[in-house]
């Protein structure tokens, strides 16, 4: 029998194959495509539904695709991260299939990387499908579209945004060897940061903290100016969930200055609410910070997960 | 300030080199000549594993000779599975050392495993894969070429009787079929050593017989088999050597015959002979497996050194000497008695001793 012991790539690809077959057979990939399809369709049909319910007529919108974020939002990133990653390590422990797998002459690092890469491929395929569908759909529903060359940038951004959550799901799954804890751990962090972030950001004026936490981040306004009814300008989320849309906006509006505000509530009536300008920063700062935050979180959580997995003993 | 060796920190099982460099990579190529001359395929020295305060394996010194079928016998909770998991790198020992196929076993050292086949207790195989797919993927993980996989996978599926179900999902397999597939995946890489953890566990009698037949087939192919079991008759039927473990401590280890003999003394074949003459006694004494012969009236007490069934040989010799065998009875303890003696659980003996 010819055995090629040095074929790290062969073993790595075998792990990917093993994992992708799981994704296909467990209908995980199909489920993700269905969710993506539903989201995109909803996004495309929303104006028509509104019109049918008595809203304004649907007009041609050449910026629909580029402004739609392909129907993706922070929650969808978390959802896709949970679906792709919640059981790549923990389910192996839960079902006991980790035992024959780890008894093979493949290092744990290779198994870990192979599984992570398979999750990434599943995600990439889903997002690619979503972008293509959204682009074609946008063209059909809203007419010829502008700046379609920037759509791949959104794909990159969406992957970045999801990778953080993948790392967090992986962290919980590896540490606790439980798919449920993996899913709810990540979801809990997302809900916590999103809700608490909004409250702290607007009321206490300390929203900058959330620039450094995964999720929607701080809320600023491009070229904003205060008014009694709130800041005037384009709202910009600085968090890791918005890397894709921010990248596109940066290409289109590189000179944007993002301004942050807080609310002073002096009484109970709307005219007693004051929006106070806090500080401004260049848009490029916002993007670079969110990418750096995404990378740091991804690397830290993946590194911890890898270390835990590598040292894990199989006692069951 | 002490210098932290990154390699030791991240790869605790590896020997420190003083730098995080490529040297930690073990040369995976195997010196086959070395393997051929290897006396012990498994050797542990003072192997210890603790779970909190519980000592699961206590300074175990295990030697498994090459080309043997070595049974690892012990009651549930004796430390068998823990030992086996340490041998394949699923558990980290708290003390002692392990050498498998002449290589010291370190943590996450996958190259050693390329020459080991392992079937865990009640193997849990990924149910979303088909039988043939699983073997193919595992074959890739062993680094087998496409040609090798295409030859080996159908051969093994045929051997374990799963050829007709190779394209069914493992989730649709019965427990016995999954057990057989577990054996097939352990043999995929044509291993030098096969480690089987309770291969008959949970099977019905037919399944147990099938698994034993497969184990005998493996042994015939010249593979060293290390087999854990709590089933005495299984070990008796399949193994040439046995180590008995209790509460993490090896209480006996040798050939099956020696372990039995050491504890219970030689077996006595009690033969009632008509026309019992000195010639008959002399002829029986000359048999190679006979340790001693004594006469008790019409009965001949033959002390035998082997565990093989020698009744026909003794009968033939007696007939050749002019005697007539009226009855024959092998007296001695079964391996079960030996086992219970070693574990200190032979109540009859304990009561008799009182």
Interface residues (C-beta under 8 A of the other chain):
Chain A: X1 X2 X3 X4 X5 X6 X7 X10 X11 X13 X14 X15 X17 X18 X21 X22 X25 X26 X95 X96 X97 X99 X100 X102 X103 X104 X105 X106 X107 X108 X109 X307 X310 X311 X313 X314 X315
Chain B: X10 X12 X28 X29 X51 X85 X88 X89 X90 X91 X92 X107 X108 X110 X111 X112 X113 X114 X116 X118 X119 X120 X123 X124 X125 X126 X127 X128 X129 X133 X137 X138 X140 X141 X142 X143 X144 X145 X147 X148 X151 X152 X169 X182 X185 X189 X190
